[in-house]
């Protein structure tokens, strides 16, 4: 077995293990996930803005 065939076989094996987008989400769960992701990002940025200060370079 050549290295190229081994790599293709490895990619196929990994591809079969990863679920498809439509297996994970339907329309409703996608919107819930997107809303939670955006809300979580906003909260994270707000909290980080309280503790991280960017100093101008002189």
DOMARDO-185552 format. One record per atom (N, C-alpha, C): residue number from 1; atom name; x, z, y. Coordinates in pm, whole numbers, plus 50000, padded with zeros to 5 digits. Example, Ala and Ser with C-alpha at 12.3 -4.5 7.8 and 13.67 -1.06 7.14 Angstrom:
# DOMARDO-185552
+-----+------+-------+-------+-------+
: pos : site :    px :    pz :    py :
+-----+------+-------+-------+-------+
:   1 :    N : 51319 : 50780 : 49431 :
:   1 :   CA : 51230 : 50780 : 49550 :
:   1 :    C : 51320 : 50780 : 49670 :
:   2 :    N : 51285 : 50708 : 49775 :
:   2 :   CA : 51367 : 50714 : 49894 :
:   2 :    C : 51290 : 50787 : 50003 :
+-----+------+-------+-------+-------+
This chain:
# DOMARDO-185552
+-----+------+-------+-------+-------+
: pos : site :    px :    pz :    py :
+-----+------+-------+-------+-------+
:   1 :    N : 50085 : 50000 : 49883 :
:   1 :   CA : 50000 : 50000 : 50000 :
:   1 :    C : 50090 : 50000 : 50124 :
:   2 :    N : 50064 : 49908 : 50213 :
:   2 :   CA : 50147 : 49900 : 50333 :
:   2 :    C : 50101 : 50003 : 50436 :
:   3 :    N : 50186 : 50023 : 50534 :
:   3 :   CA : 50154 : 50120 : 50639 :
:   3 :    C : 50033 : 50076 : 50720 :
:   4 :    N : 50019 : 49945 : 50743 :
:   4 :   CA : 49905 : 49893 : 50820 :
:   4 :    C : 49774 : 49923 : 50747 :
:   5 :    N : 49771 : 49900 : 50615 :
:   5 :   CA : 49650 : 49929 : 50537 :
:   5 :    C : 49619 : 50078 : 50537 :
:   6 :    N : 49725 : 50160 : 50529 :
:   6 :   CA : 49705 : 50305 : 50532 :
:   6 :    C : 49644 : 50347 : 50665 :
:   7 :    N : 49694 : 50290 : 50776 :
:   7 :   CA : 49640 : 50326 : 50908 :
:   7 :    C : 49494 : 50285 : 50921 :
:   8 :    N : 49459 : 50166 : 50873 :
:   8 :   CA : 49319 : 50122 : 50878 :
:   8 :    C : 49231 : 50210 : 50792 :
:   9 :    N : 49281 : 50250 : 50677 :
:   9 :   CA : 49204 : 50338 : 50590 :
:   9 :    C : 49185 : 50475 : 50655 :
:  10 :    N : 49288 : 50525 : 50721 :
:  10 :   CA : 49278 : 50652 : 50792 :
:  10 :    C : 49175 : 50645 : 50904 :
:  11 :    N : 49179 : 50537 : 50980 :
:  11 :   CA : 49082 : 50518 : 51089 :
:  11 :    C : 48940 : 50511 : 51034 :
:  12 :    N : 48920 : 50438 : 50924 :
:  12 :   CA : 48787 : 50430 : 50862 :
:  12 :    C : 48739 : 50567 : 50815 :
:  13 :    N : 48828 : 50645 : 50757 :
:  13 :   CA : 48791 : 50778 : 50709 :
:  13 :    C : 48750 : 50868 : 50825 :
:  14 :    N : 48826 : 50866 : 50932 :
:  14 :   CA : 48792 : 50947 : 51050 :
:  14 :    C : 48662 : 50900 : 51112 :
:  15 :    N : 48645 : 50769 : 51120 :
:  15 :   CA : 48525 : 50711 : 51180 :
:  15 :    C : 48399 : 50752 : 51103 :
:  16 :    N : 48410 : 50761 : 50970 :
:  16 :   CA : 48296 : 50802 : 50889 :
:  16 :    C : 48262 : 50949 : 50908 :
:  17 :    N : 48359 : 51032 : 50944 :
:  17 :   CA : 48338 : 51175 : 50960 :
:  17 :    C : 48276 : 51212 : 51094 :
:  18 :    N : 48299 : 51129 : 51196 :
:  18 :   CA : 48250 : 51158 : 51331 :
:  18 :    C : 48107 : 51107 : 51343 :
:  19 :    N : 48013 : 51194 : 51382 :
:  19 :   CA : 47874 : 51149 : 51393 :
:  19 :    C : 47857 : 51053 : 51511 :
:  20 :    N : 47762 : 50965 : 51498 :
:  20 :   CA : 47731 : 50869 : 51604 :
:  20 :    C : 47657 : 50940 : 51717 :
:  21 :    N : 47660 : 50879 : 51834 :
:  21 :   CA : 47592 : 50936 : 51950 :
:  21 :    C : 47444 : 50958 : 51921 :
:  22 :    N : 47379 : 50862 : 51859 :
:  22 :   CA : 47236 : 50873 : 51830 :
:  22 :    C : 47207 : 50977 : 51723 :
:  23 :    N : 47308 : 51014 : 51642 :
:  23 :   CA : 47288 : 51123 : 51546 :
:  23 :    C : 47288 : 51258 : 51615 :
:  24 :    N : 47357 : 51268 : 51727 :
:  24 :   CA : 47366 : 51395 : 51799 :
:  24 :    C : 47253 : 51415 : 51899 :
:  25 :    N : 47216 : 51309 : 51969 :
:  25 :   CA : 47123 : 51321 : 52081 :
:  25 :    C : 47005 : 51227 : 52066 :
:  26 :    N : 46888 : 51276 : 52102 :
:  26 :   CA : 46778 : 51187 : 52133 :
:  26 :    C : 46760 : 51194 : 52285 :
:  27 :    N : 46658 : 51133 : 52338 :
:  27 :   CA : 46647 : 51125 : 52484 :
:  27 :    C : 46633 : 51263 : 52548 :
:  28 :    N : 46551 : 51349 : 52491 :
:  28 :   CA : 46529 : 51482 : 52549 :
:  28 :    C : 46654 : 51569 : 52542 :
:  29 :    N : 46720 : 51572 : 52427 :
:  29 :   CA : 46838 : 51658 : 52416 :
:  29 :    C : 46953 : 51607 : 52501 :
:  30 :    N : 46959 : 51476 : 52524 :
:  30 :   CA : 47062 : 51421 : 52612 :
:  30 :    C : 47042 : 51471 : 52754 :
:  31 :    N : 46919 : 51470 : 52803 :
:  31 :   CA : 46892 : 51517 : 52939 :
:  31 :    C : 46919 : 51666 : 52953 :
:  32 :    N : 46887 : 51744 : 52851 :
:  32 :   CA : 46915 : 51887 : 52853 :
:  32 :    C : 47066 : 51910 : 52856 :
:  33 :    N : 47139 : 51839 : 52773 :
:  33 :   CA : 47285 : 51852 : 52771 :
:  33 :    C : 47345 : 51812 : 52906 :
:  34 :    N : 47301 : 51701 : 52962 :
:  34 :   CA : 47356 : 51655 : 53090 :
:  34 :    C : 47327 : 51756 : 53201 :
:  35 :    N : 47206 : 51809 : 53205 :
:  35 :   CA : 47171 : 51908 : 53307 :
:  35 :    C : 47254 : 52036 : 53291 :
:  36 :    N : 47271 : 52083 : 53169 :
:  36 :   CA : 47352 : 52203 : 53145 :
:  36 :    C : 47498 : 52177 : 53179 :
:  37 :    N : 47549 : 52059 : 53148 :
:  37 :   CA : 47687 : 52026 : 53179 :
:  37 :    C : 47711 : 52024 : 53329 :
:  38 :    N : 47620 : 51963 : 53404 :
:  38 :   CA : 47633 : 51957 : 53549 :
:  38 :    C : 47622 : 52097 : 53610 :
:  39 :    N : 47525 : 52175 : 53564 :
:  39 :   CA : 47509 : 52311 : 53616 :
:  39 :    C : 47632 : 52396 : 53583 :
:  40 :    N : 47682 : 52385 : 53463 :
:  40 :   CA : 47801 : 52460 : 53424 :
:  40 :    C : 47923 : 52420 : 53504 :
:  41 :    N : 47937 : 52290 : 53532 :
:  41 :   CA : 48049 : 52243 : 53613 :
:  41 :    C : 48040 : 52298 : 53754 :
:  42 :    N : 47921 : 52298 : 53811 :
:  42 :   CA : 47903 : 52353 : 53947 :
:  42 :    C : 47936 : 52502 : 53952 :
:  43 :    N : 47892 : 52578 : 53852 :
:  43 :   CA : 47922 : 52721 : 53848 :
:  43 :    C : 48072 : 52742 : 53832 :
:  44 :    N : 48137 : 52666 : 53746 :
:  44 :   CA : 48280 : 52679 : 53726 :
:  44 :    C : 48358 : 52647 : 53853 :
:  45 :    N : 48320 : 52542 : 53922 :
:  45 :   CA : 48388 : 52505 : 54047 :
:  45 :    C : 48366 : 52613 : 54153 :
:  46 :    N : 48246 : 52668 : 54159 :
:  46 :   CA : 48218 : 52775 : 54256 :
:  46 :    C : 48304 : 52898 : 54227 :
:  47 :    N : 48313 : 52937 : 54100 :
:  47 :   CA : 48394 : 53053 : 54065 :
:  47 :    C : 48542 : 53028 : 54091 :
:  48 :    N : 48591 : 52910 : 54056 :
:  48 :   CA : 48731 : 52879 : 54080 :
:  48 :    C : 48763 : 52875 : 54229 :
:  49 :    N : 48667 : 52832 : 54310 :
:  49 :   CA : 48692 : 52825 : 54454 :
:  49 :    C : 48710 : 52963 : 54515 :
:  50 :    N : 48659 : 53066 : 54448 :
:  50 :   CA : 48675 : 53203 : 54497 :
:  50 :    C : 48815 : 53258 : 54470 :
:  51 :    N : 48880 : 53208 : 54365 :
:  51 :   CA : 49008 : 53264 : 54322 :
:  51 :    C : 49128 : 53174 : 54349 :
:  52 :    N : 49106 : 53046 : 54373 :
:  52 :   CA : 49216 : 52952 : 54393 :
:  52 :    C : 49215 : 52906 : 54538 :
:  53 :    N : 49329 : 52921 : 54603 :
:  53 :   CA : 49343 : 52877 : 54741 :
:  53 :    C : 49454 : 52773 : 54748 :
:  54 :    N : 49424 : 52661 : 54808 :
:  54 :   CA : 49522 : 52554 : 54822 :
:  54 :    C : 49591 : 52572 : 54956 :
:  55 :    N : 49723 : 52585 : 54950 :
:  55 :   CA : 49802 : 52602 : 55071 :
:  55 :    C : 49858 : 52467 : 55116 :
:  56 :    N : 49852 : 52436 : 55246 :
:  56 :   CA : 49911 : 52312 : 55293 :
:  56 :    C : 50064 : 52318 : 55283 :
:  57 :    N : 50123 : 52204 : 55254 :
:  57 :   CA : 50269 : 52195 : 55244 :
:  57 :    C : 50324 : 52173 : 55384 :
:  58 :    N : 50420 : 52258 : 55422 :
:  58 :   CA : 50478 : 52245 : 55557 :
:  58 :    C : 50590 : 52143 : 55559 :
+-----+------+-------+-------+-------+
